[in-house]
Amino acid sequence: METGERGLYVDDVAAVLGFLRVPAEIRQDLLDLVRTGDERNWHEIGGDAPISRLLSDLMRFESEAITIHNFEPLLLPGLVQTAEYARAIMRSAAPTWGEHEIEIMVAVRMNRQRVLDQANPPRLSLIIEEMVIRRTMDDPEMMAGQLHHLLAASARRHISVRVLPFDTEAAIAAQGSLIMLDCPDQPTLCYEESRTTAAFLEEEEFIGRARLVWQTLSAAARSEEDSRRLIAELAAKLRSAT
């Protein structure tokens, strides 16, 4: 697949890592990841390795995508997470990781978000389970900042944020997180992820099912306006409580 003008480049990544003041040894790991990004692995994976080939591929495909549809039932989507939120969930979800591994992944996630700042960014449509934005992660101040960040993202013309009410059963259809990517001159890709495995799927059977799942979720989700109102209310409550 041609990278085009939105691909990941070593110089761009190095500049971001320098701005974030990422330690030299972590910076080198990330630059090595970008340099070897063409070595694609489409197979299901597992294990505790912080950086996988599938993650490298996901970042590259996101940078090439025209549209991205992402449903998340447990966490805020990686493309709209703050560094503080990302750090908190990694410490909780991967207790065996040291600070070195966590900072690698936080830096990767922040760099991944640069695709939304490109001159010709993809259209990003997010549907988020309501309990995700209500969960404070035992840090109301951090979560308030995350919700304000999500509000700012939702105000951008190429980003749609909708909340799925927690009392609907539509989320059952997804059976986990879902990312669909439409890239120029390529078949639609579906990235599905669970706690221990992740895989890219491009067979028509899986893509057709993913589209039906998205339609179900979209029909049940709050409107963009109602979603922004709810997010703003929750953020204000958290701010007043700190």
GROMACS elastic network, one bead per residue, 0.5 to 0.9 nm:
[ bonds ]
;  ai    aj funct       b0    kb
    1     4     6  0.89455   500
    1   185     6  0.89372   500
    1   186     6  0.80233   500
    2     7     6  0.85055   500
    2    64     6  0.84335   500
    3     6     6  0.66835   500
    3     8     6  0.77988   500
    3    60     6  0.77769   500
    3    61     6  0.85839   500
    3    63     6  0.81286   500
    3    64     6  0.64456   500
    4     7     6  0.58637   500
    4    63     6  0.89971   500
    4    64     6  0.70352   500
    5     8     6  0.88393   500
    5    63     6  0.88025   500
    5    64     6  0.81346   500
    5   120     6  0.89595   500
    6     9     6  0.89096   500
    6    60     6  0.86497   500
    6    62     6  0.89166   500
    6    63     6  0.52034   500
    6    64     6  0.56950   500
    6    65     6  0.86953   500
    6   115     6  0.72487   500
    6   118     6  0.71058   500
    6   119     6  0.87305   500
    6   120     6  0.79729   500
    6   121     6  0.81307   500
    7    59     6  0.89667   500
    7    60     6  0.62520   500
    7    61     6  0.83092   500
    7    62     6  0.88085   500
    7    63     6  0.54296   500
    7    64     6  0.62497   500
    7   115     6  0.87579   500
    8    11     6  0.88657   500
    8    12     6  0.72446   500
    8    13     6  0.72505   500
    8    34     6  0.69853   500
    8    37     6  0.87226   500
    8    59     6  0.80307   500
    8    60     6  0.63684   500
    8    63     6  0.70557   500
    9    12     6  0.53191   500
    9    13     6  0.62819   500
    9    14     6  0.86024   500
    9    34     6  0.71722   500
    9    35     6  0.81755   500
   10    13     6  0.51985   500
   10    14     6  0.60174   500
   10    15     6  0.86002   500
   10    31     6  0.62526   500
   10    32     6  0.87668   500
   10    34     6  0.63101   500
   10    35     6  0.67838   500
   11    14     6  0.50584   500
   11    15     6  0.61954   500
   11    16     6  0.87898   500
   11    31     6  0.89110   500
   12    15     6  0.52118   500
   12    16     6  0.64777   500
   12    17     6  0.87869   500
   13    16     6  0.51972   500
   13    17     6  0.61938   500
   13    18     6  0.85793   500
   13    30     6  0.81914   500
   13    31     6  0.71034   500
   13    34     6  0.80469   500
   13   111     6  0.69122   500
   14    17     6  0.51292   500
   14    18     6  0.61122   500
   14    19     6  0.86245   500
   14    27     6  0.74525   500
   14    28     6  0.89475   500
   14    30     6  0.86312   500
   14    31     6  0.69563   500
   15    18     6  0.51394   500
   15    19     6  0.62431   500
   15    20     6  0.87220   500
   16    19     6  0.50293   500
   16    20     6  0.62164   500
   16    21     6  0.85551   500
   16    22     6  0.89283   500
   16   107     6  0.87370   500
   16   110     6  0.86618   500
   16   111     6  0.67308   500
   17    20     6  0.50612   500
   17    21     6  0.61020   500
   17    22     6  0.54325   500
   17    23     6  0.85375   500
   17    27     6  0.64298   500
   17    30     6  0.87397   500
   17   107     6  0.70592   500
   17   108     6  0.89572   500
   17   111     6  0.78613   500
   18    22     6  0.62294   500
   18    23     6  0.86391   500
   18    27     6  0.81958   500
   19    22     6  0.78464   500
   20   107     6  0.76249   500
   21    24     6  0.86506   500
   22    25     6  0.84214   500
   22    26     6  0.65526   500
   22    27     6  0.59882   500
   22   103     6  0.78761   500
   22   104     6  0.82101   500
   22   107     6  0.72999   500
   23    26     6  0.54659   500
   23    27     6  0.60595   500
   23    28     6  0.87684   500
   23   103     6  0.89581   500
   24    28     6  0.62288   500
   24    29     6  0.87844   500
   25    28     6  0.52966   500
   25    29     6  0.65540   500
   25    30     6  0.89915   500
   26    29     6  0.51500   500
   26    30     6  0.64527   500
   26    31     6  0.87778   500
   26   100     6  0.73470   500
   26   101     6  0.83679   500
   26   103     6  0.77794   500
   26   104     6  0.58716   500
   26   107     6  0.88399   500
   27    30     6  0.52659   500
   27    31     6  0.62476   500
   27    32     6  0.86495   500
   27   104     6  0.79273   500
   27   107     6  0.87490   500
   28    31     6  0.51064   500
   28    32     6  0.61051   500
   28    33     6  0.85716   500
   29    32     6  0.52202   500
   29    33     6  0.63415   500
   29    34     6  0.89789   500
   29   104     6  0.80568   500
   30    34     6  0.64664   500
   30    35     6  0.87781   500
   30    51     6  0.87961   500
   30   104     6  0.74339   500
   30   107     6  0.84917   500
   30   108     6  0.73149   500
   31    34     6  0.51407   500
   31    35     6  0.62387   500
   31    36     6  0.87541   500
   32    35     6  0.51014   500
   32    36     6  0.63213   500
   32    37     6  0.85560   500
   33    36     6  0.54198   500
   33    37     6  0.60964   500
   33    51     6  0.81777   500
   33    52     6  0.89889   500
   33    53     6  0.82846   500
   33    56     6  0.70427   500
   34    37     6  0.50143   500
   34    38     6  0.84819   500
   34    56     6  0.73240   500
   35    38     6  0.78458   500
   36    39     6  0.59712   500
   36    40     6  0.89802   500
   36    53     6  0.89964   500
   36    56     6  0.88092   500
   37    40     6  0.70795   500
   37    53     6  0.75224   500
   37    56     6  0.60000   500
   37    57     6  0.67497   500
   37    60     6  0.77413   500
   38    56     6  0.88090   500
   38    57     6  0.79400   500
   39    53     6  0.76191   500
   39    57     6  0.86555   500
   40    53     6  0.66375   500
   40    54     6  0.74407   500
   40    56     6  0.84690   500
   40    57     6  0.66345   500
   41    44     6  0.85545   500
   41    53     6  0.61505   500
   41    54     6  0.63584   500
   41    57     6  0.80391   500
   42    45     6  0.89232   500
   42    53     6  0.86524   500
   42    54     6  0.70642   500
   42    57     6  0.89119   500
   42   199     6  0.66103   500
   42   200     6  0.59653   500
   42   201     6  0.81404   500
   43    54     6  0.83873   500
   43   198     6  0.83352   500
   43   199     6  0.62040   500
   43   200     6  0.75177   500
   44    54     6  0.87154   500
   44   197     6  0.61951   500
   44   198     6  0.55563   500
   44   200     6  0.78785   500
   45    52     6  0.83078   500
   45    54     6  0.81831   500
   45   196     6  0.76787   500
   45   197     6  0.52358   500
   45   198     6  0.58392   500
   45   199     6  0.71215   500
   46    49     6  0.82783   500
   46   195     6  0.86904   500
   46   196     6  0.50845   500
   46   198     6  0.72510   500
   47    50     6  0.88687   500
   47   196     6  0.65579   500
   47   197     6  0.79572   500
   48    51     6  0.88074   500
   48    94     6  0.80001   500
   48    96     6  0.84609   500
   48    97     6  0.83368   500
   48   196     6  0.83114   500
   49    52     6  0.65529   500
   49   101     6  0.88675   500
   50    97     6  0.82595   500
   50   101     6  0.63300   500
   50   102     6  0.78868   500
   50   104     6  0.77490   500
   50   105     6  0.66042   500
   51    54     6  0.84042   500
   51    55     6  0.66146   500
   51    56     6  0.76545   500
   51   101     6  0.89222   500
   51   104     6  0.83431   500
   51   105     6  0.73385   500
   51   108     6  0.87384   500
   52    55     6  0.52436   500
   52    56     6  0.65674   500
   52    57     6  0.87880   500
   53    56     6  0.50218   500
   53    57     6  0.62142   500
   53    58     6  0.85986   500
   54    58     6  0.60322   500
   54    59     6  0.86238   500
   54   198     6  0.76427   500
   54   199     6  0.73870   500
   54   200     6  0.78718   500
   55    59     6  0.62473   500
   55    60     6  0.86278   500
   56    59     6  0.53011   500
   56    60     6  0.63653   500
   56    61     6  0.87610   500
   57    60     6  0.50577   500
   57    61     6  0.60776   500
   57    62     6  0.84649   500
   58    61     6  0.51771   500
   58    62     6  0.60323   500
   58    63     6  0.85570   500
   58   191     6  0.79333   500
   58   200     6  0.86911   500
   59    62     6  0.51426   500
   59    63     6  0.62646   500
   59    64     6  0.88612   500
   59   112     6  0.60005   500
   59   113     6  0.89960   500
   59   115     6  0.87270   500
   60    63     6  0.51041   500
   60    64     6  0.64891   500
   60    65     6  0.87240   500
   60   112     6  0.88477   500
   61    64     6  0.50508   500
   61    65     6  0.59157   500
   61   181     6  0.73289   500
   61   182     6  0.87379   500
   61   183     6  0.73349   500
   61   189     6  0.88717   500
   62    65     6  0.50935   500
   62    66     6  0.84230   500
   62    67     6  0.85773   500
   62    68     6  0.73521   500
   62   112     6  0.83078   500
   62   115     6  0.71358   500
   62   122     6  0.78584   500
   62   181     6  0.70403   500
   62   182     6  0.89168   500
   62   183     6  0.84246   500
   63    66     6  0.87447   500
   63   112     6  0.83261   500
   63   114     6  0.85695   500
   63   115     6  0.54253   500
   63   116     6  0.85566   500
   63   118     6  0.88619   500
   63   121     6  0.80676   500
   63   122     6  0.78420   500
   64   115     6  0.86979   500
   64   121     6  0.88873   500
   64   122     6  0.79287   500
   64   182     6  0.85982   500
   64   183     6  0.59888   500
   64   184     6  0.76721   500
   65    68     6  0.67170   500
   65   121     6  0.82662   500
   65   122     6  0.57652   500
   65   123     6  0.83605   500
   65   181     6  0.60113   500
   65   182     6  0.54208   500
   65   184     6  0.70660   500
   66   120     6  0.88472   500
   66   121     6  0.74573   500
   66   123     6  0.62311   500
   66   124     6  0.87087   500
   66   181     6  0.76364   500
   66   182     6  0.57135   500
   66   183     6  0.55193   500
   66   184     6  0.69417   500
   67   121     6  0.87987   500
   67   122     6  0.50304   500
   67   124     6  0.59415   500
   67   125     6  0.78177   500
   67   180     6  0.81366   500
   67   181     6  0.60242   500
   67   182     6  0.53449   500
   67   183     6  0.73560   500
   68   122     6  0.67245   500
   68   123     6  0.61587   500
   68   125     6  0.61813   500
   68   126     6  0.83293   500
   68   179     6  0.69117   500
   68   180     6  0.57032   500
   68   182     6  0.65914   500
   69   123     6  0.84016   500
   69   124     6  0.61151   500
   69   126     6  0.60983   500
   69   127     6  0.81678   500
   69   178     6  0.78171   500
   69   179     6  0.55587   500
   69   180     6  0.50703   500
   69   181     6  0.66540   500
   69   182     6  0.88296   500
   69   214     6  0.81312   500
   70    77     6  0.73956   500
   70   124     6  0.77633   500
   70   125     6  0.62917   500
   70   127     6  0.64051   500
   70   128     6  0.83649   500
   70   177     6  0.74925   500
   70   178     6  0.55527   500
   70   180     6  0.65199   500
   70   181     6  0.88011   500
   70   214     6  0.87697   500
   71    77     6  0.77783   500
   71   125     6  0.85194   500
   71   126     6  0.58986   500
   71   128     6  0.58495   500
   71   129     6  0.79706   500
   71   174     6  0.82141   500
   71   176     6  0.82856   500
   71   177     6  0.55633   500
   71   178     6  0.51506   500
   71   179     6  0.65917   500
   71   214     6  0.79393   500
   71   217     6  0.82604   500
   72    75     6  0.60657   500
   72    76     6  0.65926   500
   72    77     6  0.62532   500
   72   126     6  0.79691   500
   72   127     6  0.65956   500
   72   128     6  0.51345   500
   72   129     6  0.63680   500
   72   132     6  0.83537   500
   72   176     6  0.72122   500
   72   178     6  0.67664   500
   72   179     6  0.87404   500
   73    76     6  0.83228   500
   73   127     6  0.86029   500
   73   128     6  0.61660   500
   73   130     6  0.82206   500
   73   131     6  0.80718   500
   73   132     6  0.69702   500
   73   164     6  0.88588   500
   73   171     6  0.71466   500
   73   174     6  0.87110   500
   73   175     6  0.87746   500
   73   176     6  0.64506   500
   73   177     6  0.61903   500
   74   128     6  0.82201   500
   74   129     6  0.69608   500
   74   131     6  0.76237   500
   74   132     6  0.56719   500
   74   176     6  0.83124   500
   74   177     6  0.79994   500
   75    78     6  0.83447   500
   75    89     6  0.82912   500
   75   128     6  0.80131   500
   75   129     6  0.82920   500
   75   131     6  0.89725   500
   75   132     6  0.55821   500
   75   133     6  0.82625   500
   76    79     6  0.83864   500
   76    80     6  0.69735   500
   76    81     6  0.62631   500
   76    85     6  0.87028   500
   76    86     6  0.89695   500
   76   128     6  0.70226   500
   76   129     6  0.88202   500
   76   132     6  0.65637   500
   76   133     6  0.75948   500
   76   150     6  0.89108   500
   77    80     6  0.57488   500
   77    81     6  0.64257   500
   77   126     6  0.77690   500
   77   128     6  0.79144   500
   78    81     6  0.52441   500
   78    82     6  0.86209   500
   78    86     6  0.78035   500
   78   109     6  0.65133   500
   78   110     6  0.85304   500
   78   112     6  0.81639   500
   78   113     6  0.77710   500
   79    82     6  0.89464   500
   79   109     6  0.73648   500
   79   110     6  0.79787   500
   79   112     6  0.68282   500
   79   113     6  0.50278   500
   79   114     6  0.86565   500
   79   115     6  0.87179   500
   79   116     6  0.80844   500
   80   113     6  0.71686   500
   80   146     6  0.85493   500
   80   149     6  0.74518   500
   80   150     6  0.62933   500
   80   153     6  0.70905   500
   81    84     6  0.81195   500
   81    85     6  0.61600   500
   81    86     6  0.61249   500
   81   109     6  0.81108   500
   81   110     6  0.81313   500
   81   113     6  0.86516   500
   81   146     6  0.68182   500
   81   149     6  0.78330   500
   81   150     6  0.77330   500
   82    85     6  0.52262   500
   82    86     6  0.61696   500
   82    87     6  0.85457   500
   82   110     6  0.78608   500
   82   145     6  0.80175   500
   82   146     6  0.59118   500
   82   149     6  0.71805   500
   82   150     6  0.88358   500
   83    86     6  0.50838   500
   83    87     6  0.60282   500
   83    88     6  0.85848   500
   83   106     6  0.62155   500
   83   107     6  0.81184   500
   83   109     6  0.80187   500
   83   110     6  0.68984   500
   84    87     6  0.51461   500
   84    88     6  0.62229   500
   84    89     6  0.88215   500
   84   106     6  0.87026   500
   84   142     6  0.67442   500
   84   143     6  0.87874   500
   84   145     6  0.88477   500
   84   146     6  0.80918   500
   85    88     6  0.51125   500
   85    89     6  0.63233   500
   85    90     6  0.86172   500
   85   137     6  0.85387   500
   85   142     6  0.68518   500
   85   143     6  0.71628   500
   85   145     6  0.88481   500
   85   146     6  0.67040   500
   86    89     6  0.53981   500
   86    90     6  0.61771   500
   86    91     6  0.86713   500
   86   105     6  0.84674   500
   86   106     6  0.61947   500
   86   109     6  0.78421   500
   87    90     6  0.52516   500
   87    91     6  0.62436   500
   87    92     6  0.87367   500
   87   102     6  0.67697   500
   87   103     6  0.76252   500
   87   105     6  0.84160   500
   87   106     6  0.62691   500
   88    91     6  0.53187   500
   88    92     6  0.63919   500
   88    93     6  0.86673   500
   88   137     6  0.75649   500
   89    92     6  0.50698   500
   89    93     6  0.58319   500
   89    94     6  0.81544   500
   89   137     6  0.79900   500
   90    93     6  0.50922   500
   90    94     6  0.55146   500
   90    95     6  0.77512   500
   90    97     6  0.82981   500
   90   102     6  0.65119   500
   90   105     6  0.83028   500
   90   106     6  0.84626   500
   91    94     6  0.55848   500
   91    95     6  0.56525   500
   91    96     6  0.85113   500
   91    97     6  0.74374   500
   91    98     6  0.86060   500
   91    99     6  0.86126   500
   91   102     6  0.72664   500
   92    95     6  0.59013   500
   93    96     6  0.89547   500
   93   195     6  0.88625   500
   94    97     6  0.56664   500
   94    98     6  0.89552   500
   94   102     6  0.86415   500
   95    98     6  0.79333   500
   97   100     6  0.77575   500
   97   101     6  0.57839   500
   97   102     6  0.64732   500
   98   101     6  0.55046   500
   98   102     6  0.63595   500
   98   103     6  0.87365   500
   99   103     6  0.59761   500
   99   104     6  0.84748   500
  100   103     6  0.53552   500
  100   104     6  0.63098   500
  100   105     6  0.88748   500
  101   104     6  0.50888   500
  101   105     6  0.64041   500
  101   106     6  0.87411   500
  102   105     6  0.52189   500
  102   106     6  0.61801   500
  102   107     6  0.86210   500
  103   107     6  0.60552   500
  103   108     6  0.84480   500
  104   107     6  0.52959   500
  104   108     6  0.62009   500
  104   109     6  0.87073   500
  105   109     6  0.60888   500
  105   110     6  0.85997   500
  106   109     6  0.50873   500
  106   110     6  0.62201   500
  106   111     6  0.86024   500
  107   110     6  0.51674   500
  107   111     6  0.61443   500
  107   112     6  0.84857   500
  108   111     6  0.51677   500
  108   112     6  0.60421   500
  108   113     6  0.88586   500
  109   113     6  0.65638   500
  110   113     6  0.53686   500
  110   114     6  0.72187   500
  111   114     6  0.55298   500
  111   115     6  0.82192   500
  112   115     6  0.64717   500
  112   116     6  0.87267   500
  113   116     6  0.58833   500
  113   117     6  0.76889   500
  114   117     6  0.52783   500
  114   118     6  0.68425   500
  115   118     6  0.54921   500
  115   120     6  0.88790   500
  115   121     6  0.62150   500
  115   122     6  0.76381   500
  116   119     6  0.86314   500
  116   120     6  0.84801   500
  116   121     6  0.52796   500
  116   122     6  0.69022   500
  116   123     6  0.86816   500
  116   124     6  0.83790   500
  116   158     6  0.83734   500
  116   159     6  0.86456   500
  117   120     6  0.81209   500
  117   121     6  0.64721   500
  118   121     6  0.50706   500
  118   122     6  0.86173   500
  121   124     6  0.86020   500
  121   158     6  0.73989   500
  122   158     6  0.70273   500
  122   159     6  0.86071   500
  123   157     6  0.85469   500
  123   159     6  0.61070   500
  123   160     6  0.81018   500
  124   158     6  0.61519   500
  124   160     6  0.61944   500
  124   161     6  0.84595   500
  125   158     6  0.82940   500
  125   159     6  0.59640   500
  125   161     6  0.62910   500
  125   162     6  0.80778   500
  126   159     6  0.77166   500
  126   160     6  0.59023   500
  126   162     6  0.61084   500
  126   163     6  0.82958   500
  127   160     6  0.83372   500
  127   161     6  0.61036   500
  127   163     6  0.55828   500
  127   164     6  0.64271   500
  127   214     6  0.89692   500
  127   217     6  0.75156   500
  127   218     6  0.74494   500
  127   221     6  0.71880   500
  128   131     6  0.84863   500
  128   132     6  0.69215   500
  128   133     6  0.79600   500
  128   161     6  0.76128   500
  128   162     6  0.63324   500
  128   164     6  0.57533   500
  128   165     6  0.88624   500
  128   221     6  0.85614   500
  129   132     6  0.55869   500
  129   133     6  0.75617   500
  129   162     6  0.88172   500
  129   163     6  0.58501   500
  129   165     6  0.65749   500
  129   166     6  0.64298   500
  129   171     6  0.76662   500
  129   221     6  0.87951   500
  130   133     6  0.56552   500
  130   134     6  0.65801   500
  130   135     6  0.89173   500
  130   163     6  0.56409   500
  130   164     6  0.54669   500
  130   165     6  0.53040   500
  130   166     6  0.52849   500
  130   167     6  0.89578   500
  131   135     6  0.60184   500
  131   164     6  0.88203   500
  131   165     6  0.81566   500
  131   166     6  0.62437   500
  132   135     6  0.54517   500
  132   136     6  0.85804   500
  133   136     6  0.76544   500
  133   143     6  0.82313   500
  133   147     6  0.72702   500
  133   163     6  0.86263   500
  133   231     6  0.72358   500
  133   234     6  0.78856   500
  134   143     6  0.88445   500
  134   231     6  0.88478   500
  134   234     6  0.71904   500
  135   138     6  0.80879   500
  135   140     6  0.88668   500
  135   143     6  0.80164   500
  136   139     6  0.56080   500
  136   140     6  0.52393   500
  136   141     6  0.84375   500
  136   142     6  0.79165   500
  136   143     6  0.54977   500
  136   144     6  0.81977   500
  136   238     6  0.85154   500
  137   140     6  0.73093   500
  137   142     6  0.83496   500
  137   143     6  0.71781   500
  138   142     6  0.88783   500
  138   143     6  0.86829   500
  139   142     6  0.54085   500
  139   143     6  0.62454   500
  139   144     6  0.86586   500
  140   143     6  0.50414   500
  140   144     6  0.59748   500
  140   145     6  0.86070   500
  140   235     6  0.89908   500
  140   238     6  0.56082   500
  140   239     6  0.75534   500
  140   241     6  0.76990   500
  140   242     6  0.68986   500
  141   144     6  0.50942   500
  141   145     6  0.63870   500
  141   146     6  0.87058   500
  141   238     6  0.66590   500
  141   239     6  0.65513   500
  141   241     6  0.84881   500
  141   242     6  0.62564   500
  142   145     6  0.52142   500
  142   146     6  0.63116   500
  142   147     6  0.88158   500
  143   147     6  0.61324   500
  143   148     6  0.85802   500
  143   235     6  0.77084   500
  143   238     6  0.76009   500
  144   147     6  0.51505   500
  144   148     6  0.62665   500
  144   149     6  0.85899   500
  144   234     6  0.77854   500
  144   236     6  0.74863   500
  144   237     6  0.83917   500
  144   238     6  0.55873   500
  144   239     6  0.61164   500
  145   148     6  0.51675   500
  145   149     6  0.61920   500
  145   150     6  0.86567   500
  145   235     6  0.76624   500
  145   239     6  0.86311   500
  146   149     6  0.50054   500
  146   150     6  0.62040   500
  146   151     6  0.86758   500
  146   235     6  0.84699   500
  147   151     6  0.61722   500
  147   152     6  0.86290   500
  147   231     6  0.63799   500
  147   232     6  0.74056   500
  147   234     6  0.78407   500
  147   235     6  0.57317   500
  148   152     6  0.62497   500
  148   153     6  0.86390   500
  148   231     6  0.79847   500
  148   232     6  0.72915   500
  148   235     6  0.65533   500
  149   152     6  0.51042   500
  149   153     6  0.62622   500
  149   154     6  0.86995   500
  150   153     6  0.50256   500
  150   154     6  0.61909   500
  150   155     6  0.88058   500
  150   161     6  0.81622   500
  150   228     6  0.89008   500
  150   231     6  0.80801   500
  151   154     6  0.50678   500
  151   155     6  0.64844   500
  151   161     6  0.84838   500
  151   228     6  0.64404   500
  151   231     6  0.69697   500
  151   232     6  0.71280   500
  152   155     6  0.52970   500
  152   156     6  0.70942   500
  153   156     6  0.55668   500
  153   157     6  0.89503   500
  153   159     6  0.65940   500
  153   160     6  0.83082   500
  153   161     6  0.81282   500
  154   157     6  0.78369   500
  154   158     6  0.85042   500
  154   159     6  0.55900   500
  154   160     6  0.56991   500
  154   161     6  0.55103   500
  154   162     6  0.88292   500
  154   224     6  0.81947   500
  154   228     6  0.74642   500
  155   158     6  0.86496   500
  155   159     6  0.72838   500
  155   160     6  0.81464   500
  155   161     6  0.89595   500
  155   228     6  0.88728   500
  156   159     6  0.55207   500
  156   160     6  0.80082   500
  157   160     6  0.78138   500
  160   224     6  0.68202   500
  161   223     6  0.86336   500
  161   224     6  0.60142   500
  161   227     6  0.71050   500
  161   228     6  0.77489   500
  162   218     6  0.83426   500
  162   221     6  0.62050   500
  162   222     6  0.58271   500
  162   223     6  0.61241   500
  162   224     6  0.52095   500
  162   225     6  0.84004   500
  162   226     6  0.81472   500
  162   227     6  0.53669   500
  162   228     6  0.78418   500
  163   166     6  0.88975   500
  163   221     6  0.55970   500
  163   222     6  0.54592   500
  163   223     6  0.77464   500
  163   224     6  0.79338   500
  163   226     6  0.83818   500
  163   227     6  0.54188   500
  163   228     6  0.86191   500
  163   230     6  0.85429   500
  163   231     6  0.87350   500
  164   167     6  0.86075   500
  164   168     6  0.75240   500
  164   170     6  0.83018   500
  164   171     6  0.79354   500
  164   217     6  0.73146   500
  164   218     6  0.82512   500
  164   220     6  0.65657   500
  164   222     6  0.60783   500
  164   227     6  0.86476   500
  165   168     6  0.58151   500
  165   220     6  0.76516   500
  165   221     6  0.64790   500
  165   222     6  0.70660   500
  166   169     6  0.80258   500
  166   171     6  0.86470   500
  168   171     6  0.71901   500
  168   172     6  0.88957   500
  168   220     6  0.72201   500
  168   221     6  0.88444   500
  169   172     6  0.56854   500
  169   173     6  0.78251   500
  169   220     6  0.88334   500
  170   173     6  0.57525   500
  170   174     6  0.76902   500
  170   213     6  0.83738   500
  170   216     6  0.62714   500
  170   217     6  0.56683   500
  170   219     6  0.88000   500
  170   220     6  0.66400   500
  170   221     6  0.87970   500
  171   174     6  0.55272   500
  171   175     6  0.70226   500
  171   176     6  0.80805   500
  171   213     6  0.86993   500
  171   216     6  0.85170   500
  171   217     6  0.66820   500
  172   175     6  0.54650   500
  172   176     6  0.81135   500
  173   176     6  0.85711   500
  173   213     6  0.60059   500
  173   214     6  0.89758   500
  173   216     6  0.77604   500
  173   217     6  0.81619   500
  174   177     6  0.69334   500
  174   178     6  0.71155   500
  174   210     6  0.79353   500
  174   213     6  0.59268   500
  174   214     6  0.79728   500
  174   217     6  0.81893   500
  175   178     6  0.87071   500
  176   192     6  0.74972   500
  176   193     6  0.69346   500
  176   194     6  0.64812   500
  177   191     6  0.85041   500
  177   192     6  0.61418   500
  177   193     6  0.59482   500
  177   194     6  0.72217   500
  178   190     6  0.72236   500
  178   191     6  0.61553   500
  178   192     6  0.51532   500
  178   193     6  0.71120   500
  178   210     6  0.78467   500
  178   214     6  0.86771   500
  179   189     6  0.81992   500
  179   190     6  0.56919   500
  179   191     6  0.50284   500
  179   192     6  0.64968   500
  179   193     6  0.87912   500
  179   210     6  0.88495   500
  180   188     6  0.69203   500
  180   189     6  0.56799   500
  180   191     6  0.63171   500
  180   192     6  0.87668   500
  180   207     6  0.82803   500
  180   210     6  0.77335   500
  180   211     6  0.84367   500
  181   187     6  0.89172   500
  181   188     6  0.57799   500
  181   189     6  0.51799   500
  181   190     6  0.63854   500
  181   191     6  0.80629   500
  182   185     6  0.89225   500
  182   186     6  0.73862   500
  182   187     6  0.70913   500
  182   189     6  0.66205   500
  183   186     6  0.55584   500
  183   187     6  0.72695   500
  183   188     6  0.68500   500
  183   189     6  0.82352   500
  184   187     6  0.83387   500
  186   189     6  0.84298   500
  187   202     6  0.69127   500
  187   203     6  0.89627   500
  188   201     6  0.88190   500
  188   202     6  0.64093   500
  188   203     6  0.89947   500
  188   204     6  0.88753   500
  188   207     6  0.70957   500
  189   200     6  0.66417   500
  189   201     6  0.59471   500
  189   202     6  0.50173   500
  189   203     6  0.85354   500
  189   207     6  0.72657   500
  190   199     6  0.82276   500
  190   200     6  0.56279   500
  190   201     6  0.50336   500
  190   202     6  0.62348   500
  190   206     6  0.77280   500
  190   207     6  0.64778   500
  190   210     6  0.73832   500
  191   198     6  0.72708   500
  191   199     6  0.58059   500
  191   201     6  0.63006   500
  191   202     6  0.88982   500
  192   197     6  0.84675   500
  192   198     6  0.57435   500
  192   199     6  0.56750   500
  192   200     6  0.66354   500
  192   201     6  0.78077   500
  193   196     6  0.78982   500
  193   197     6  0.59460   500
  193   199     6  0.66518   500
  193   200     6  0.89995   500
  194   197     6  0.53551   500
  194   198     6  0.62554   500
  195   198     6  0.83297   500
  201   204     6  0.88173   500
  201   206     6  0.65966   500
  201   207     6  0.73734   500
  202   205     6  0.83499   500
  202   206     6  0.68027   500
  202   207     6  0.63129   500
  203   206     6  0.55517   500
  203   207     6  0.63051   500
  203   208     6  0.86085   500
  204   207     6  0.50579   500
  204   208     6  0.58417   500
  204   209     6  0.84349   500
  205   208     6  0.53108   500
  205   209     6  0.63190   500
  205   210     6  0.87168   500
  206   209     6  0.51174   500
  206   210     6  0.61039   500
  206   211     6  0.86787   500
  207   211     6  0.62042   500
  207   212     6  0.86828   500
  208   211     6  0.52397   500
  208   212     6  0.64006   500
  208   213     6  0.87342   500
  209   212     6  0.51473   500
  209   213     6  0.62093   500
  209   214     6  0.86674   500
  210   213     6  0.50280   500
  210   214     6  0.61743   500
  210   215     6  0.86527   500
  211   214     6  0.50379   500
  211   215     6  0.62109   500
  211   216     6  0.86713   500
  212   215     6  0.50724   500
  212   216     6  0.62780   500
  212   217     6  0.86987   500
  213   216     6  0.51020   500
  213   217     6  0.62466   500
  213   218     6  0.85644   500
  214   217     6  0.50453   500
  214   218     6  0.59320   500
  214   219     6  0.84791   500
  215   218     6  0.50504   500
  215   219     6  0.60794   500
  215   220     6  0.86897   500
  216   219     6  0.53101   500
  216   220     6  0.64934   500
  216   221     6  0.87859   500
  217   220     6  0.52854   500
  217   221     6  0.60577   500
  218   221     6  0.52204   500
  218   222     6  0.82598   500
  219   222     6  0.84402   500
  221   224     6  0.88691   500
  221   227     6  0.86424   500
  222   225     6  0.80264   500
  222   226     6  0.59569   500
  222   227     6  0.57957   500
  223   226     6  0.52092   500
  223   227     6  0.59719   500
  223   228     6  0.85669   500
  224   227     6  0.50314   500
  224   228     6  0.61510   500
  224   229     6  0.86123   500
  225   228     6  0.52220   500
  225   229     6  0.62610   500
  225   230     6  0.87511   500
  226   229     6  0.50429   500
  226   230     6  0.62313   500
  226   231     6  0.86448   500
  227   230     6  0.51732   500
  227   231     6  0.61616   500
  227   232     6  0.85555   500
  228   231     6  0.51082   500
  228   232     6  0.60352   500
  228   233     6  0.85477   500
  229   232     6  0.51849   500
  229   233     6  0.61998   500
  229   234     6  0.87294   500
  230   233     6  0.51199   500
  230   234     6  0.62424   500
  230   235     6  0.85851   500
  231   234     6  0.52367   500
  231   235     6  0.61222   500
  231   236     6  0.86212   500
  232   235     6  0.50841   500
  232   236     6  0.61251   500
  232   237     6  0.86605   500
  233   236     6  0.51790   500
  233   237     6  0.62847   500
  233   238     6  0.87308   500
  234   237     6  0.51555   500
  234   238     6  0.62716   500
  234   239     6  0.86712   500
  235   238     6  0.51758   500
  235   239     6  0.61958   500
  235   240     6  0.86979   500
  236   239     6  0.50737   500
  236   240     6  0.61891   500
  236   241     6  0.86192   500
  237   240     6  0.52025   500
  237   241     6  0.62298   500
  237   242     6  0.89268   500
  238   241     6  0.51110   500
  238   242     6  0.65101   500
  239   242     6  0.54553   500
